[in-house]
Amino acid sequence: MVNSCCAFNCTTRDCKETRDAGIKFYRIPLKEPKRSLWLNAIKRKNFEPKQHTVICSQHFVGGVKSDDPLSPSYVPSLFAFTSSPLKRKASHDMQRYQALKKREQSKGTAISVASSESSEPMSTSANTVSIATQTDMTVAKIETQEAELQLRVNEVVDLKKAIPKGYPSIEDFVASEKLLRLYTGLNSFTVLMAVFHLVSGAIVGNPLSKLDKFACFTMVLMKLRLNANNSDLAFRFGVSESTVSRVFSKWIKVMDVRLNFLITWPKRELIQKTMPFSFIPTYGLKVTSIIDCFELFIEKPSNLLAKSCTWSQYKHYNTAKYLISITPQGIISFISNGWGGRASDKYIVENSGYLKHITPGNFVLADRGFDVADSLALFGAILAIPAFTRGKNQLAAADVESTRRLANVRIHVERIIGSVRQRFQILSATGVLPKEMVSHHKDDDDDYVILDSIVKVCCCLNNVAEGVVPFV
């Protein structure tokens, strides 16, 4: 049986190739307190090592385990979740430890020389006593200086701990699920790391940058989650505002590309197998899509044409408008690019690419503004919207009942929109987005709007967070 390293995200196996490469494997200690120290350092939830569970030497400072409790390599400390500052600190601790060991060895050499000299003839006894006395004084002085140095080091460590950090580290997210939800909107550290590894692989790091990849990733999530302005993030992360803007633009575009697979139109058979019970009494297993539009307030453009195109009669403000489609289970299956607030719901449905996903037999629920029954009928789909009251004194009893049943299930799309807005405050219904976000940017011959990427990324992350539609 081939053993594998038990550390998080480490796939090193105990085989001939790895041992030839100089990698060693150590069993988890059986005796306390060393066993507890190792398990606390490994940080695996509900982890109970067996007799043959091993960890590789790559997780020890210097690449080898030490039996000296004072050595930094006494406990494994280098993992996938270990930040760069902690790795550098561990390396400095090892250098300081090795220097102290060499100094102790030099002390032992001086004392042994003094002892050998004491065995010479009585004629040199005076010189021997003098050398021994000087050696003792030197050793005492070095020990005093070392004690003072250690005292100063402890004071510096305590001061660093007392200074509050401007942003959470990966260790903070591991230790506190509440902190994870607060700063990222996600509800699982596993999901956070999966998204990070998926996105960071497409980012080319800058070795001269003050921030590592995870810090940049955290900055982007904090921007989406808290709608923090660039000045606040610059202060928290200790960088300039231009750096914050550049990092956010770079990462949000990559996240849009790497996470777009999370918004997909599922097969009808899969939708039917997971249909919530609230849909079955009225529509059976027919519903495949619930659509609606939501609007985001933007700054008034200076261009008259843009000002006219973005003016919303419904909101009485300049807005960017997005079409969203969800499955009955509450999963976002389609999100359009942004349109000016002046565009009608029907126009967006017919020109946003939504109809490309429609297949014969689809059943779509919508509000009164989506008068697209004819457009859907061309693709063999059926539209259900509330009954119109125009030209009628009152609705028939059957129309009232069908409208009530439709409203009971169609409201789920509004709940999803509210969930995305609440989870990511950058899309808040009360905030006003700067007009730079709706301007076209060119990057590597690619013309894109940063607000479109923001909306799509927020919807992707919402799909991997907790759902709001009950299955019962």
N, C-alpha and C positions, 0 to 999 in steps of 0.2 A: 504493500500500500504506500503510495506517494503522499507525503504530507505537504500541505500548503501553508503559507504564512497566514496567521489568524488576524493580522492587522487590517483595519478598514481600507478597502480599495487597493489592497496589495495582492497581486496574483503570482508572486514568486513561489516556485515549487522546489521541494527538496529533491534535486536530481543531480546527475553527474555534471551537466553543463553549468548549473549555478554554483556548485562547489568548486569546479575548475576556475570559475570567475572570482573565487575568493569569498563567496557569500557563505556564511555559517548559519546554522539554525539552533536555537536554544529552546528548551522546554520551559513552560511556565512554572515558576518555583512552587513547591508544595508547602513550604513553611512560611509562617507569618513573621514579621510584617512585610517581608519582601514580596510575597504573593499579592497582597492588597495594593502595594505601590505599583506593581506592574499592571494589574487589572484596571486601576484608576487611570493610569497613563494611556492604556489601549482605548478606553472610553467606548465600549460596545455595550449596548443596552441588552439586558437579560443574557449576558454572555457567561457561560459556565464552562471553562476549559476542561478537557479530558486529560487523561494521563499522557497521551502522545501529542497534545496540542503544542505547536511550535510557533516561534516568531523569528523572522530572519534578522541578520545583523545589520541590514540597511536602516533599521529603525533606531540604532544606537549611535550616539555621537562618536565619531572616529571609526565606525564600522566594526566595532568589537565590544563585547560585553565585559564589564569590569565587576570584580567582587568587592571593590572598595566602596563603602557607603558614601564616601566623600566625592567620588568620581561622578562627573555628569553622565557617564555611560553605565552607571549602576542600574538605571531604570531606562527603558526605551522612551524616546521623546521626539522622534522624527516621524511624522505621519502625514497623510494627505491633507489633513485639516490643520496642520501646524503652519502658522503664518511665517512669512519671511523674517520679520523681526525676531521671533522666538528662535528660529533656526540660527540666525546670526548670533544671538545671545548664547545659545548652546555651544556654538563654535568658540566664542570668546571664553566661556567658562572652561572648556576643555584646554585651551591654551594656557589659561591661568593655573589650572590644576597641574598640567605638565611642568610648568615653570616652578611651581612650589615643590613638586616631587624632585626635580633636579636640584633645587636649593637644599632640600633635606639630605639628599645623597652627598652633596658637597660638604654639609655639616658633618656627616658621618665620616667622611674621608679626613677632615681636619682633626677630628677627635682621635681617630685611629693613628694618625701621624704623631700626635702628642703622646699617646700611650706607648708607641714604639720608642720614642725618644727617652721616655722615663726609665727604660731598661739599660741605658748606656752607663758607663763608669761614673763614679761619684764626682769626678772632676767637672762634669757638665751638668750637674744637678741644678745649679742656679739658673742656667739658661733654660732648662726644661721647665722649671717652675714658672719662669717668666712667660714662656710661649704658651703654656697651658692656661695661665691666668688671662692672657690676652685673647686666647681662643674662647674662653668662657665668657668674657666680656662682650666679644663680638657676637656670639650665639645669643646672649641675652638681649643685646641691642636689636638684632634681627627679629627675634621673637616679639619684642615690644613693638617694633615697626609693623610687623605683620598683623598684630592684634589691632593696632590703630587703623591700618588699611582696611581690615575686615569690618571694623566698626563704621568707617566711612562708606564702604560699599553697601552695608545694610541700611544706612541712612538714605542713600540714593535710591535703593530699591523701595523703601517705604514711601519716599516722596513721589516716586513714579506711580505707585499704587494709589496714593492720595489724589493725584491729578486725574480728574474725570476725562475719559476718552470721548472724543467728539463723535465717533461712529462705532457701531458694534463690530467685533471681530468674529471669525468663524467659531472660536471657542465660546463666545457669548451666545451664539445661536445654538450650539450644541447643549449648553447648560440651561437655556431658558426658551421654552416653546412660546411663552407669552411675548418675549422680545422678538422672536422670529415672526410672529403674526403682526406685531406692531410695525416693524420696519419693512417687511416684504409682502404682506398680504397672503402669504402661503401658510399652510397649516402643518407642514412636515419638513423636517431637515433633509430627509431623503429626497423629496421632490425638489427642494432648493438646490441640492448638490447635483441632481440629475440635470436640471435646467442649466446650471453653471457650466458643467462639463460639456454639455451639448453646444453651448454658445461660445465658451472660451476657446474651444479648439479652432475657431475661425478667426480669432483675434490675434494679430501679430503684436507681441508685447514689446515695450520699449525698455531696454535695460537701464536707461538713464532716468526713467520715470520714478517719481517719488511714491507712486501707488502701484501695488501689484494688481493682478487681474481680478482677484476676489474683491479687493477694495473698490475697483471701478464698477464691478457688477453690483456691489452693495449700493454704491452711489446712484446708479440708474434706478434700482428698485425703490430707493428712498425718494427719488424724484417722482416716480410714478405713484407711490403709495401715499406720500405726505404732501405732494405738490410743493415741496420746498423750493424756494428761489435759489438762484445760483450763488448769491452772496452767502446765504446760510450754509450751503454745501461746501463752498470754498473755505469758510471758517472751520467747519467740522473736520474736513479732510486735510486742511493745511496746504491748500493749493490756490491758484489764482482762479478768478471767475472765468477767464477764457479757457483754462484747462477743463473746468467743469462742463462748459458748453461743448468743447471739442470731444470730450470723453462721452458725453451723453449722446451726441449726434452719431458718433461712430458706433457705439454699442447698440443703440435702438434700431439702427438700420440692419445690423447683423442679426439681432434678435428677431426682427421681422422676417428675415429670410429663413433662419434656422428653426423657428418655432411655428411656421405657417402650417405644418402638417397637423397641428393640434386642432385646427379648424377644418373639418372635412365633412362632406355630405355622406352620412352613413347609408348602408343598403336598407331597403325597405323591410327585409326580413329581420334584420337586427333591431329596427325600430319597433316592429310588432312584438318581438320577443320580450322587450323591456318596457312595454307600454304601461304607464301609470294607471292605476285603477280609476282615477277620477275622469279619464277620457272614455272609458269603455261603455258606461251606460248610455251616453249620447252618441258617440261617434264610432264605437267599436274599436277596431284596430286600423282605421283608415287614415288618421291624421299623420302627416309626415313633416309638416313645417308650420310654424307660427311666425308671422312677420310683423315688424313695426319699424318706425323710424325714430331716432332720437337726435337732438340738436345740441351743439356745444356753442356757447357764446364766444365770440372772437372780437378783437378790437376793430373799430371802424376803419376800413381801408381808405387810403387817400385817393386811390383811383376811382373815378365815378362809376365806371362800368362794374368794377369789382364790388363797389358799395351797393350797387343796384342788385347784382346777382346774389349777394349774400344776405339781403334784407328779408327777414322772415315776418310775414303778416301774422303768423300764429304767436310768435314770441315777441314781436315788436322790437326786434334787435337784430344785429348782424350775426349770423350763425353759420356753422358748418353742419351739414346734415348727413346722417349715415343710415343705411338700411341694414337691419339685422334680422337674421332668421335663426330660430332655435328648434330643436326637436322637442317632442312632448316630454322627454326626460330632462329638459333644461340645459342641454348641451348646445353651445353656439355652433351652428353648422355653416353659416355664411355671414360675412361682414363686408360691406361695400367700401369703395373709396369714398372720400368726402365730396359732397355736392354743396352748392350754395343754398342757403336757406330758402331762396325763392323757388327752387325746384319742387314740383309736386310729388306726392308719394307715388302716383301712377307712373310719372316720367322716370323716376329713379328705378322702380321695379323693372321697367321695360329696357333701360339702358345701362344698368349696373353690372350685368352679367349674371343676375340671379336666375333668369329663365333658362340659362344653359344647364342648370342642375335639375330642371323639372323633367320628369318622365311620365308617360301615360299612367294614369291611376293615382297620381299624387293628390293629396287632399290638403289644402292650405287654409289656415285660419288667419283673419286679418280684421282691422278696424274699418269703419265706414269710408275713410279717405282712400282706401285701396280698391278703387273700382277697376280691377284688372281681370275680371272674370273672362272677358273675350281673349285677352292675351294668354291666359293660362289654358283656355280651351283649345288654342292652337296646338298646345303640347299634350293635350289629352288629360289635363288636370282640372280639378274642381276647386272653386273658391267658396268659402263660407264667411259671410260678413253679417253684422247686425242689420235688422230690417230698417228701411228708411221711413221716416215719418212725414217727409215732404208731400204736401197735397192731401194728407189724411188728417181727420180729426183725432183719431186715436188708432193704435195698432190693434189688430185682431188678437184674440187670446193665444192662438197658436204662435203668432209672431213674437208676442211678449215672452212666451215660454222658451222659444228657440233662442231668442236674444239673450235671455238670462243664462241659459245653459252655455251658450258660446262665451259669454263674459266670464263665467266661472273658470274656464280653462284657458281662454286667451290672455287672462291677466298674468299668466306665468311669464310671458315675454317681457312685460313691464317689470316683473320681479327680477328677472335676469339683468335687465338694463340698470335697475336700481342697485343690484348687487355689484355690477362692474363699477358703477359710479362711486359707491360707498367704499369698495375695496381699494380703488385707485383714485385718490382725491384729485389727481390731475384732470380727470374727466368730470369733476363735480358740476352739478346742475347750476350752481351759483357763481362759479369762477369764470373769469374772462381770460381767454388765452391770447397771448401776444400774436400780432399779425404775422410775425416772422415764421410762426409754426405752420401757417397755411400758404406760405410762399413756396414757389418751386425752387429746388436746389439741384445743382448738377454736380455729380460725383462719378468720375470714370465713365463719362458719356451716359450716365443714368440720371434721368430726370425724375425726382421724387418729391413728395410733400411729407415733411416730418410728422405732421399731425396724423396722417394716415397710418404711418408706422406705429405711432404711439397707441392709437385706438386698436389696431390689430394685435399688438403685443399684449395689451391689457385684456383683450378677449381671449387670447391664447392662455394666458396665466389664469384667467378665471375658470377656464375649462379644466385645469388640473387642481383647482382649489375645491373647497366644500360646495356641494350643490345646494340649491334652495327649493327644488321641486320635490315634494314627497312622492314616494312610489306607492303609497297606500291611500 
